[in-house]
Amino acid sequence: MVALINATQLNSLGGQWKTTVTLGSPLELKTRFFQPLTYHQRFFVSPYFAWRQDLARLYDDEVALATYKVSRGVGGLDFGYDFGSWGELRVGYARAFGKARLKVGDPIFPNVDVDEGGIVASMQVDQVDNVNLPHSGYAAIVDYFANRESLGATDSYDKIAGAALGVHTIGRWTGLAKVEGGSGLSSNIPFYDEFQLGGLFRLSGRPTGQITGDRYGLATFLLYYRLTKEPGAVIKGLYAGVSAEAGNTWAFGTPATFSGMKGGGSFFVVADTLIGPLFIGYGHSSSNSSAYLFLNRSF
């Protein structure tokens, strides 16, 4: 279950406070205050806090070895510039605290406590018509994190990730293409913050986090068909679709090659509701298969 509280126009410059609470798996709280610094609302400052608790499995060669309960809290402050309906740029500082406690597995696997602290930057372009289930437009984002021991982190490393998507509709058919990837920029990302693949539309069929690495690449194509003619009061649209995905992760120091790409795909039904998209699906990748039922955005 997801609950959203969005308070707008809190002061003369148009301050906004948004809080999201997720109950279930994961258990999550996210809150952010957006404060424009001028009446034109271009420059802004944005403090935030988030806390998340979830179960994570540890894999070796795609074989599950242990299950951890992972908790992470993060707070930060961003300064940014809003380009209006086109996009935004943010730069700031983030401080995080994380811990992982062994729940299932051999006691030789240790409990882990991690601090993070560093400079964050993000550039985002958003021209899609619907954030939950887009039908036209394009979007792109690049995130950079410079984690430094001098700023409170357990380990120093760099991490950059980017994604771009385009979507187009003809009649009742919608096609969406997305490419994404990330790198440690020649620094060695520690195991607890490596890129992950697995889950719906991220090599569907595989468990989340089954494949991890210092670098990753993923290409996804979705094709979905609108089953309903007119939007309803609660369900704006009902769709059936398929996905095809190819991607992989690579360990530090190993070459990234197309020959090592792994494939996956899914069949799904999604309802675009007032509280977000509800997905029911089935995915398959190699010898892995999974069924999905969740209420959240997936791309």
Helices and strands as residue ranges (DSSP letters): E 2-7, E 16-22, E 27-36, E 43-60, E 63-82, E 87-104, E 112-126, E 137-147, G 149-151, E 157-170, E 173-183, G 191-193, E 195-197, E 211-213, E 215-226, E 235-250, G 258-260, E 262-273, E 276-285, E 288-295
